[in-house]
């Protein structure tokens, strides 16, 4: 089963999409299987990360921005702005696809895990995630 999830981001950073995904899974209360998420963009990414303490996400954002700085003189791809090439590099270092098992209509995430869209651009963006649900027989 294929679904499309739209996410609007207002800024760079980690944006929780756990509830959007959990809502779709909950519509299938008697189902077990695997949820695969695929982000159709090259300047954002997906990840599973701690959902309890916001400082963990802020530290990840600061670390990645230090690893891949904006305005590095080696970048030649600047047509879409100074944050575009760093965003592509950050996407290359992270992931645009993740899989999460589900059972009895619930995501089987760990206690402190959440699903995030990591926006690597500074401006507002509309992102599209393809959600594929594979059901156990």
CNS distance restraints for C-alpha pairs under 8 A (distance, minus, plus):
assign (resid   1 and name CA) (resid 132 and name CA) 5.61 0.50 0.50
assign (resid   1 and name CA) (resid 133 and name CA) 5.14 0.50 0.50
assign (resid   1 and name CA) (resid 134 and name CA) 6.76 0.50 0.50
assign (resid   2 and name CA) (resid 130 and name CA) 6.91 0.50 0.50
assign (resid   2 and name CA) (resid 131 and name CA) 5.70 0.50 0.50
assign (resid   2 and name CA) (resid 132 and name CA) 4.64 0.50 0.50
assign (resid   2 and name CA) (resid 133 and name CA) 6.55 0.50 0.50
assign (resid   3 and name CA) (resid 130 and name CA) 5.89 0.50 0.50
assign (resid   3 and name CA) (resid 131 and name CA) 4.97 0.50 0.50
assign (resid   3 and name CA) (resid 132 and name CA) 6.41 0.50 0.50
assign (resid   4 and name CA) (resid 128 and name CA) 6.80 0.50 0.50
assign (resid   4 and name CA) (resid 129 and name CA) 5.81 0.50 0.50
assign (resid   4 and name CA) (resid 130 and name CA) 4.76 0.50 0.50
assign (resid   4 and name CA) (resid 131 and name CA) 5.93 0.50 0.50
assign (resid   5 and name CA) (resid  20 and name CA) 7.79 0.50 0.50
assign (resid   5 and name CA) (resid 128 and name CA) 5.78 0.50 0.50
assign (resid   5 and name CA) (resid 129 and name CA) 5.00 0.50 0.50
assign (resid   5 and name CA) (resid 130 and name CA) 6.28 0.50 0.50
assign (resid   5 and name CA) (resid 131 and name CA) 6.97 0.50 0.50
assign (resid   6 and name CA) (resid 126 and name CA) 7.05 0.50 0.50
assign (resid   6 and name CA) (resid 127 and name CA) 5.76 0.50 0.50
assign (resid   6 and name CA) (resid 128 and name CA) 4.71 0.50 0.50
assign (resid   6 and name CA) (resid 129 and name CA) 6.33 0.50 0.50
assign (resid   7 and name CA) (resid  17 and name CA) 7.95 0.50 0.50
assign (resid   7 and name CA) (resid 126 and name CA) 5.90 0.50 0.50
assign (resid   7 and name CA) (resid 127 and name CA) 5.07 0.50 0.50
assign (resid   7 and name CA) (resid 128 and name CA) 6.32 0.50 0.50
assign (resid   7 and name CA) (resid 129 and name CA) 7.80 0.50 0.50
assign (resid   8 and name CA) (resid 124 and name CA) 7.26 0.50 0.50
assign (resid   8 and name CA) (resid 125 and name CA) 5.75 0.50 0.50
assign (resid   8 and name CA) (resid 126 and name CA) 4.51 0.50 0.50
assign (resid   8 and name CA) (resid 127 and name CA) 6.07 0.50 0.50
assign (resid   9 and name CA) (resid  15 and name CA) 7.33 0.50 0.50
assign (resid   9 and name CA) (resid 119 and name CA) 7.05 0.50 0.50
assign (resid   9 and name CA) (resid 124 and name CA) 5.42 0.50 0.50
assign (resid   9 and name CA) (resid 125 and name CA) 5.24 0.50 0.50
assign (resid   9 and name CA) (resid 126 and name CA) 6.42 0.50 0.50
assign (resid   9 and name CA) (resid 127 and name CA) 7.59 0.50 0.50
assign (resid  10 and name CA) (resid 123 and name CA) 6.45 0.50 0.50
assign (resid  10 and name CA) (resid 124 and name CA) 4.26 0.50 0.50
assign (resid  10 and name CA) (resid 125 and name CA) 6.64 0.50 0.50
assign (resid  11 and name CA) (resid 119 and name CA) 7.05 0.50 0.50
assign (resid  11 and name CA) (resid 121 and name CA) 6.97 0.50 0.50
assign (resid  11 and name CA) (resid 122 and name CA) 5.06 0.50 0.50
assign (resid  11 and name CA) (resid 123 and name CA) 5.30 0.50 0.50
assign (resid  11 and name CA) (resid 124 and name CA) 5.53 0.50 0.50
assign (resid  11 and name CA) (resid 125 and name CA) 7.83 0.50 0.50
assign (resid  12 and name CA) (resid 118 and name CA) 7.46 0.50 0.50
assign (resid  12 and name CA) (resid 119 and name CA) 4.88 0.50 0.50
assign (resid  12 and name CA) (resid 120 and name CA) 5.22 0.50 0.50
assign (resid  12 and name CA) (resid 121 and name CA) 5.25 0.50 0.50
assign (resid  12 and name CA) (resid 122 and name CA) 4.65 0.50 0.50
assign (resid  12 and name CA) (resid 123 and name CA) 6.99 0.50 0.50
assign (resid  13 and name CA) (resid  61 and name CA) 6.38 0.50 0.50
assign (resid  13 and name CA) (resid 118 and name CA) 5.55 0.50 0.50
assign (resid  13 and name CA) (resid 119 and name CA) 5.20 0.50 0.50
assign (resid  13 and name CA) (resid 120 and name CA) 6.56 0.50 0.50
assign (resid  14 and name CA) (resid  57 and name CA) 6.75 0.50 0.50
assign (resid  14 and name CA) (resid  61 and name CA) 7.65 0.50 0.50
assign (resid  14 and name CA) (resid 116 and name CA) 5.90 0.50 0.50
assign (resid  14 and name CA) (resid 117 and name CA) 5.84 0.50 0.50
assign (resid  14 and name CA) (resid 118 and name CA) 4.43 0.50 0.50
assign (resid  14 and name CA) (resid 119 and name CA) 6.33 0.50 0.50
assign (resid  15 and name CA) (resid 116 and name CA) 5.30 0.50 0.50
assign (resid  15 and name CA) (resid 117 and name CA) 5.21 0.50 0.50
assign (resid  15 and name CA) (resid 118 and name CA) 6.18 0.50 0.50
assign (resid  15 and name CA) (resid 119 and name CA) 7.44 0.50 0.50
assign (resid  16 and name CA) (resid 114 and name CA) 6.91 0.50 0.50
assign (resid  16 and name CA) (resid 115 and name CA) 5.90 0.50 0.50
assign (resid  16 and name CA) (resid 116 and name CA) 4.47 0.50 0.50
assign (resid  16 and name CA) (resid 117 and name CA) 6.42 0.50 0.50
assign (resid  17 and name CA) (resid  21 and name CA) 6.42 0.50 0.50
assign (resid  17 and name CA) (resid 114 and name CA) 7.82 0.50 0.50
assign (resid  17 and name CA) (resid 115 and name CA) 5.61 0.50 0.50
assign (resid  17 and name CA) (resid 116 and name CA) 5.38 0.50 0.50
assign (resid  17 and name CA) (resid 117 and name CA) 6.58 0.50 0.50
assign (resid  18 and name CA) (resid  22 and name CA) 5.95 0.50 0.50
assign (resid  18 and name CA) (resid 114 and name CA) 5.71 0.50 0.50
assign (resid  18 and name CA) (resid 115 and name CA) 4.81 0.50 0.50
assign (resid  18 and name CA) (resid 116 and name CA) 6.91 0.50 0.50
assign (resid  19 and name CA) (resid  23 and name CA) 5.89 0.50 0.50
assign (resid  20 and name CA) (resid  24 and name CA) 6.66 0.50 0.50
assign (resid  21 and name CA) (resid  25 and name CA) 6.40 0.50 0.50
assign (resid  22 and name CA) (resid  26 and name CA) 6.02 0.50 0.50
assign (resid  22 and name CA) (resid 106 and name CA) 6.63 0.50 0.50
assign (resid  22 and name CA) (resid 107 and name CA) 6.23 0.50 0.50
assign (resid  23 and name CA) (resid  27 and name CA) 6.68 0.50 0.50
assign (resid  24 and name CA) (resid  28 and name CA) 7.63 0.50 0.50
assign (resid  25 and name CA) (resid  29 and name CA) 7.52 0.50 0.50
assign (resid  25 and name CA) (resid 102 and name CA) 7.53 0.50 0.50
assign (resid  25 and name CA) (resid 105 and name CA) 5.32 0.50 0.50
assign (resid  25 and name CA) (resid 106 and name CA) 6.09 0.50 0.50
assign (resid  25 and name CA) (resid 107 and name CA) 6.98 0.50 0.50
assign (resid  26 and name CA) (resid 105 and name CA) 4.55 0.50 0.50
assign (resid  26 and name CA) (resid 106 and name CA) 5.93 0.50 0.50
assign (resid  27 and name CA) (resid 105 and name CA) 6.87 0.50 0.50
assign (resid  28 and name CA) (resid 104 and name CA) 7.61 0.50 0.50
assign (resid  28 and name CA) (resid 105 and name CA) 5.13 0.50 0.50
assign (resid  29 and name CA) (resid 104 and name CA) 5.15 0.50 0.50
assign (resid  29 and name CA) (resid 105 and name CA) 3.87 0.50 0.50
assign (resid  29 and name CA) (resid 106 and name CA) 7.48 0.50 0.50
assign (resid  30 and name CA) (resid 103 and name CA) 7.86 0.50 0.50
assign (resid  30 and name CA) (resid 104 and name CA) 5.00 0.50 0.50
assign (resid  30 and name CA) (resid 105 and name CA) 5.99 0.50 0.50
assign (resid  31 and name CA) (resid 102 and name CA) 7.80 0.50 0.50
assign (resid  31 and name CA) (resid 103 and name CA) 6.08 0.50 0.50
assign (resid  31 and name CA) (resid 104 and name CA) 5.21 0.50 0.50
assign (resid  31 and name CA) (resid 105 and name CA) 5.62 0.50 0.50
assign (resid  31 and name CA) (resid 135 and name CA) 6.72 0.50 0.50
assign (resid  31 and name CA) (resid 136 and name CA) 7.57 0.50 0.50
assign (resid  32 and name CA) (resid 101 and name CA) 7.69 0.50 0.50
assign (resid  32 and name CA) (resid 102 and name CA) 5.45 0.50 0.50
assign (resid  32 and name CA) (resid 103 and name CA) 4.10 0.50 0.50
assign (resid  32 and name CA) (resid 104 and name CA) 5.76 0.50 0.50
assign (resid  32 and name CA) (resid 105 and name CA) 6.88 0.50 0.50
assign (resid  32 and name CA) (resid 135 and name CA) 5.82 0.50 0.50
assign (resid  32 and name CA) (resid 136 and name CA) 5.70 0.50 0.50
assign (resid  33 and name CA) (resid 101 and name CA) 5.78 0.50 0.50
assign (resid  33 and name CA) (resid 102 and name CA) 5.40 0.50 0.50
assign (resid  33 and name CA) (resid 103 and name CA) 6.47 0.50 0.50
assign (resid  33 and name CA) (resid 133 and name CA) 7.01 0.50 0.50
assign (resid  33 and name CA) (resid 134 and name CA) 5.40 0.50 0.50
assign (resid  33 and name CA) (resid 135 and name CA) 4.30 0.50 0.50
assign (resid  33 and name CA) (resid 136 and name CA) 5.05 0.50 0.50
assign (resid  34 and name CA) (resid  99 and name CA) 6.64 0.50 0.50
assign (resid  34 and name CA) (resid 100 and name CA) 5.80 0.50 0.50
assign (resid  34 and name CA) (resid 101 and name CA) 4.31 0.50 0.50
assign (resid  34 and name CA) (resid 102 and name CA) 5.88 0.50 0.50
assign (resid  34 and name CA) (resid 133 and name CA) 5.83 0.50 0.50
assign (resid  34 and name CA) (resid 134 and name CA) 5.17 0.50 0.50
assign (resid  34 and name CA) (resid 135 and name CA) 6.61 0.50 0.50
assign (resid  35 and name CA) (resid  99 and name CA) 5.50 0.50 0.50
assign (resid  35 and name CA) (resid 100 and name CA) 5.15 0.50 0.50
assign (resid  35 and name CA) (resid 101 and name CA) 5.92 0.50 0.50
assign (resid  35 and name CA) (resid 102 and name CA) 6.94 0.50 0.50
assign (resid  35 and name CA) (resid 131 and name CA) 6.77 0.50 0.50
assign (resid  35 and name CA) (resid 132 and name CA) 5.76 0.50 0.50
assign (resid  35 and name CA) (resid 133 and name CA) 4.69 0.50 0.50
assign (resid  35 and name CA) (resid 134 and name CA) 6.50 0.50 0.50
assign (resid  36 and name CA) (resid  97 and name CA) 7.04 0.50 0.50
assign (resid  36 and name CA) (resid  98 and name CA) 5.77 0.50 0.50
assign (resid  36 and name CA) (resid  99 and name CA) 4.24 0.50 0.50
assign (resid  36 and name CA) (resid 100 and name CA) 6.44 0.50 0.50
assign (resid  36 and name CA) (resid 131 and name CA) 5.77 0.50 0.50
assign (resid  36 and name CA) (resid 132 and name CA) 5.11 0.50 0.50
assign (resid  36 and name CA) (resid 133 and name CA) 6.46 0.50 0.50
assign (resid  37 and name CA) (resid  96 and name CA) 7.96 0.50 0.50
assign (resid  37 and name CA) (resid  97 and name CA) 5.43 0.50 0.50
assign (resid  37 and name CA) (resid  98 and name CA) 5.41 0.50 0.50
assign (resid  37 and name CA) (resid  99 and name CA) 6.24 0.50 0.50
assign (resid  37 and name CA) (resid 129 and name CA) 6.38 0.50 0.50
assign (resid  37 and name CA) (resid 130 and name CA) 5.76 0.50 0.50
assign (resid  37 and name CA) (resid 131 and name CA) 4.71 0.50 0.50
assign (resid  37 and name CA) (resid 132 and name CA) 6.48 0.50 0.50
assign (resid  38 and name CA) (resid  96 and name CA) 5.76 0.50 0.50
assign (resid  38 and name CA) (resid  97 and name CA) 4.44 0.50 0.50
assign (resid  38 and name CA) (resid  98 and name CA) 6.88 0.50 0.50
assign (resid  38 and name CA) (resid 129 and name CA) 5.46 0.50 0.50
assign (resid  38 and name CA) (resid 130 and name CA) 5.10 0.50 0.50
assign (resid  38 and name CA) (resid 131 and name CA) 6.53 0.50 0.50
assign (resid  39 and name CA) (resid  44 and name CA) 7.86 0.50 0.50
assign (resid  39 and name CA) (resid  45 and name CA) 6.80 0.50 0.50
assign (resid  39 and name CA) (resid  46 and name CA) 7.09 0.50 0.50
assign (resid  39 and name CA) (resid  96 and name CA) 5.10 0.50 0.50
assign (resid  39 and name CA) (resid  97 and name CA) 6.36 0.50 0.50
assign (resid  39 and name CA) (resid 127 and name CA) 7.61 0.50 0.50
assign (resid  39 and name CA) (resid 128 and name CA) 6.18 0.50 0.50
assign (resid  39 and name CA) (resid 129 and name CA) 4.47 0.50 0.50
assign (resid  39 and name CA) (resid 130 and name CA) 6.40 0.50 0.50
assign (resid  40 and name CA) (resid  96 and name CA) 7.64 0.50 0.50
assign (resid  40 and name CA) (resid 127 and name CA) 7.45 0.50 0.50
assign (resid  40 and name CA) (resid 128 and name CA) 5.90 0.50 0.50
assign (resid  40 and name CA) (resid 129 and name CA) 6.10 0.50 0.50
assign (resid  40 and name CA) (resid 130 and name CA) 7.39 0.50 0.50
assign (resid  41 and name CA) (resid  45 and name CA) 7.83 0.50 0.50
assign (resid  41 and name CA) (resid  96 and name CA) 7.77 0.50 0.50
assign (resid  41 and name CA) (resid 127 and name CA) 7.21 0.50 0.50
assign (resid  41 and name CA) (resid 128 and name CA) 7.65 0.50 0.50
assign (resid  42 and name CA) (resid  87 and name CA) 7.69 0.50 0.50
assign (resid  42 and name CA) (resid  88 and name CA) 5.78 0.50 0.50
assign (resid  42 and name CA) (resid  91 and name CA) 6.27 0.50 0.50
assign (resid  43 and name CA) (resid  84 and name CA) 7.05 0.50 0.50
assign (resid  43 and name CA) (resid  87 and name CA) 4.69 0.50 0.50
assign (resid  43 and name CA) (resid  88 and name CA) 4.89 0.50 0.50
assign (resid  43 and name CA) (resid  90 and name CA) 7.44 0.50 0.50
assign (resid  43 and name CA) (resid  91 and name CA) 5.75 0.50 0.50
assign (resid  43 and name CA) (resid 119 and name CA) 7.10 0.50 0.50
assign (resid  43 and name CA) (resid 120 and name CA) 5.75 0.50 0.50
assign (resid  43 and name CA) (resid 121 and name CA) 6.67 0.50 0.50
assign (resid  44 and name CA) (resid  87 and name CA) 6.81 0.50 0.50
assign (resid  44 and name CA) (resid  88 and name CA) 7.72 0.50 0.50
assign (resid  44 and name CA) (resid  90 and name CA) 7.71 0.50 0.50
assign (resid  44 and name CA) (resid  91 and name CA) 5.69 0.50 0.50
assign (resid  44 and name CA) (resid  96 and name CA) 7.50 0.50 0.50
assign (resid  44 and name CA) (resid 117 and name CA) 7.05 0.50 0.50
assign (resid  44 and name CA) (resid 118 and name CA) 5.50 0.50 0.50
assign (resid  44 and name CA) (resid 119 and name CA) 4.62 0.50 0.50
assign (resid  44 and name CA) (resid 120 and name CA) 5.14 0.50 0.50
assign (resid  44 and name CA) (resid 121 and name CA) 7.41 0.50 0.50
assign (resid  45 and name CA) (resid  91 and name CA) 5.55 0.50 0.50
assign (resid  45 and name CA) (resid  94 and name CA) 6.42 0.50 0.50
assign (resid  45 and name CA) (resid  95 and name CA) 5.40 0.50 0.50
assign (resid  45 and name CA) (resid  96 and name CA) 4.78 0.50 0.50
assign (resid  45 and name CA) (resid  97 and name CA) 7.87 0.50 0.50
assign (resid  45 and name CA) (resid 117 and name CA) 5.77 0.50 0.50
assign (resid  45 and name CA) (resid 118 and name CA) 5.01 0.50 0.50
assign (resid  45 and name CA) (resid 119 and name CA) 6.68 0.50 0.50
assign (resid  45 and name CA) (resid 120 and name CA) 7.77 0.50 0.50
assign (resid  46 and name CA) (resid  94 and name CA) 7.58 0.50 0.50
assign (resid  46 and name CA) (resid  95 and name CA) 5.73 0.50 0.50
assign (resid  46 and name CA) (resid  96 and name CA) 5.27 0.50 0.50
assign (resid  46 and name CA) (resid  97 and name CA) 6.43 0.50 0.50
assign (resid  46 and name CA) (resid  98 and name CA) 6.86 0.50 0.50
assign (resid  46 and name CA) (resid 115 and name CA) 7.39 0.50 0.50
assign (resid  46 and name CA) (resid 116 and name CA) 5.69 0.50 0.50
assign (resid  46 and name CA) (resid 117 and name CA) 4.70 0.50 0.50
assign (resid  46 and name CA) (resid 118 and name CA) 5.85 0.50 0.50
assign (resid  47 and name CA) (resid  94 and name CA) 7.77 0.50 0.50
assign (resid  47 and name CA) (resid  95 and name CA) 6.88 0.50 0.50
assign (resid  47 and name CA) (resid  98 and name CA) 6.91 0.50 0.50
assign (resid  47 and name CA) (resid 115 and name CA) 5.95 0.50 0.50
assign (resid  47 and name CA) (resid 116 and name CA) 5.37 0.50 0.50
assign (resid  47 and name CA) (resid 117 and name CA) 6.68 0.50 0.50
assign (resid  47 and name CA) (resid 118 and name CA) 7.33 0.50 0.50
assign (resid  48 and name CA) (resid 113 and name CA) 6.21 0.50 0.50
assign (resid  48 and name CA) (resid 114 and name CA) 5.51 0.50 0.50
assign (resid  48 and name CA) (resid 115 and name CA) 4.64 0.50 0.50
assign (resid  48 and name CA) (resid 116 and name CA) 6.13 0.50 0.50
assign (resid  49 and name CA) (resid  57 and name CA) 7.84 0.50 0.50
assign (resid  49 and name CA) (resid 112 and name CA) 7.82 0.50 0.50
assign (resid  49 and name CA) (resid 113 and name CA) 5.36 0.50 0.50
assign (resid  49 and name CA) (resid 114 and name CA) 5.51 0.50 0.50
assign (resid  49 and name CA) (resid 115 and name CA) 6.57 0.50 0.50
assign (resid  49 and name CA) (resid 116 and name CA) 7.20 0.50 0.50
assign (resid  50 and name CA) (resid  56 and name CA) 6.98 0.50 0.50
assign (resid  50 and name CA) (resid  57 and name CA) 7.49 0.50 0.50
assign (resid  50 and name CA) (resid 112 and name CA) 5.26 0.50 0.50
assign (resid  50 and name CA) (resid 113 and name CA) 4.83 0.50 0.50
assign (resid  50 and name CA) (resid 114 and name CA) 6.03 0.50 0.50
assign (resid  51 and name CA) (resid 112 and name CA) 5.42 0.50 0.50
assign (resid  51 and name CA) (resid 113 and name CA) 5.40 0.50 0.50
assign (resid  51 and name CA) (resid 114 and name CA) 5.02 0.50 0.50
assign (resid  52 and name CA) (resid 112 and name CA) 6.00 0.50 0.50
assign (resid  53 and name CA) (resid  57 and name CA) 7.63 0.50 0.50
assign (resid  54 and name CA) (resid  58 and name CA) 6.37 0.50 0.50
assign (resid  55 and name CA) (resid  59 and name CA) 5.97 0.50 0.50
assign (resid  56 and name CA) (resid  60 and name CA) 6.30 0.50 0.50
assign (resid  57 and name CA) (resid  61 and name CA) 6.25 0.50 0.50
assign (resid  58 and name CA) (resid  62 and name CA) 6.21 0.50 0.50
assign (resid  59 and name CA) (resid  63 and name CA) 6.03 0.50 0.50
assign (resid  60 and name CA) (resid  64 and name CA) 6.15 0.50 0.50
assign (resid  61 and name CA) (resid  65 and name CA) 6.13 0.50 0.50
assign (resid  62 and name CA) (resid  66 and name CA) 6.16 0.50 0.50
assign (resid  63 and name CA) (resid  67 and name CA) 6.16 0.50 0.50
assign (resid  64 and name CA) (resid  68 and name CA) 6.02 0.50 0.50
assign (resid  64 and name CA) (resid  90 and name CA) 7.33 0.50 0.50
assign (resid  65 and name CA) (resid  69 and name CA) 5.39 0.50 0.50
assign (resid  65 and name CA) (resid  70 and name CA) 7.59 0.50 0.50
assign (resid  68 and name CA) (resid  86 and name CA) 5.93 0.50 0.50
assign (resid  68 and name CA) (resid  89 and name CA) 7.25 0.50 0.50
assign (resid  68 and name CA) (resid  90 and name CA) 6.96 0.50 0.50
assign (resid  69 and name CA) (resid  86 and name CA) 6.67 0.50 0.50
assign (resid  70 and name CA) (resid  82 and name CA) 6.34 0.50 0.50
assign (resid  70 and name CA) (resid  83 and name CA) 5.88 0.50 0.50
assign (resid  70 and name CA) (resid  86 and name CA) 5.92 0.50 0.50
assign (resid  71 and name CA) (resid  75 and name CA) 7.60 0.50 0.50
assign (resid  71 and name CA) (resid  82 and name CA) 6.06 0.50 0.50
assign (resid  71 and name CA) (resid  83 and name CA) 7.74 0.50 0.50
assign (resid  75 and name CA) (resid  85 and name CA) 6.82 0.50 0.50
assign (resid  77 and name CA) (resid  84 and name CA) 7.66 0.50 0.50
assign (resid  77 and name CA) (resid  85 and name CA) 5.95 0.50 0.50
assign (resid  78 and name CA) (resid  82 and name CA) 5.70 0.50 0.50
assign (resid  78 and name CA) (resid  84 and name CA) 6.70 0.50 0.50
assign (resid  78 and name CA) (resid  85 and name CA) 6.67 0.50 0.50
assign (resid  80 and name CA) (resid  84 and name CA) 5.94 0.50 0.50
assign (resid  82 and name CA) (resid  86 and name CA) 7.77 0.50 0.50
assign (resid  83 and name CA) (resid  87 and name CA) 6.07 0.50 0.50
assign (resid  83 and name CA) (resid 120 and name CA) 7.82 0.50 0.50
assign (resid  83 and name CA) (resid 121 and name CA) 5.85 0.50 0.50
assign (resid  83 and name CA) (resid 122 and name CA) 6.87 0.50 0.50
assign (resid  84 and name CA) (resid  88 and name CA) 6.41 0.50 0.50
assign (resid  84 and name CA) (resid 121 and name CA) 6.59 0.50 0.50
assign (resid  85 and name CA) (resid  89 and name CA) 6.37 0.50 0.50
assign (resid  86 and name CA) (resid  90 and name CA) 6.15 0.50 0.50
assign (resid  86 and name CA) (resid 120 and name CA) 7.79 0.50 0.50
assign (resid  87 and name CA) (resid  91 and name CA) 6.20 0.50 0.50
assign (resid  87 and name CA) (resid 120 and name CA) 4.82 0.50 0.50
assign (resid  87 and name CA) (resid 121 and name CA) 5.98 0.50 0.50
assign (resid  88 and name CA) (resid  92 and name CA) 6.24 0.50 0.50
assign (resid  89 and name CA) (resid  93 and name CA) 6.32 0.50 0.50
assign (resid  90 and name CA) (resid  94 and name CA) 6.27 0.50 0.50
assign (resid  90 and name CA) (resid 120 and name CA) 7.01 0.50 0.50
assign (resid  91 and name CA) (resid  95 and name CA) 6.25 0.50 0.50
assign (resid  91 and name CA) (resid  96 and name CA) 7.21 0.50 0.50
assign (resid  91 and name CA) (resid 120 and name CA) 7.69 0.50 0.50
assign (resid 100 and name CA) (resid 107 and name CA) 6.88 0.50 0.50
assign (resid 100 and name CA) (resid 108 and name CA) 6.89 0.50 0.50
assign (resid 100 and name CA) (resid 109 and name CA) 7.28 0.50 0.50
assign (resid 101 and name CA) (resid 107 and name CA) 6.27 0.50 0.50
assign (resid 101 and name CA) (resid 108 and name CA) 5.61 0.50 0.50
assign (resid 101 and name CA) (resid 109 and name CA) 7.86 0.50 0.50
assign (resid 102 and name CA) (resid 106 and name CA) 5.34 0.50 0.50
assign (resid 102 and name CA) (resid 107 and name CA) 4.32 0.50 0.50
assign (resid 102 and name CA) (resid 108 and name CA) 5.05 0.50 0.50
assign (resid 103 and name CA) (resid 107 and name CA) 6.60 0.50 0.50
assign (resid 103 and name CA) (resid 108 and name CA) 6.69 0.50 0.50
assign (resid 109 and name CA) (resid 113 and name CA) 5.83 0.50 0.50
assign (resid 109 and name CA) (resid 114 and name CA) 7.32 0.50 0.50
assign (resid 121 and name CA) (resid 125 and name CA) 8.00 0.50 0.50
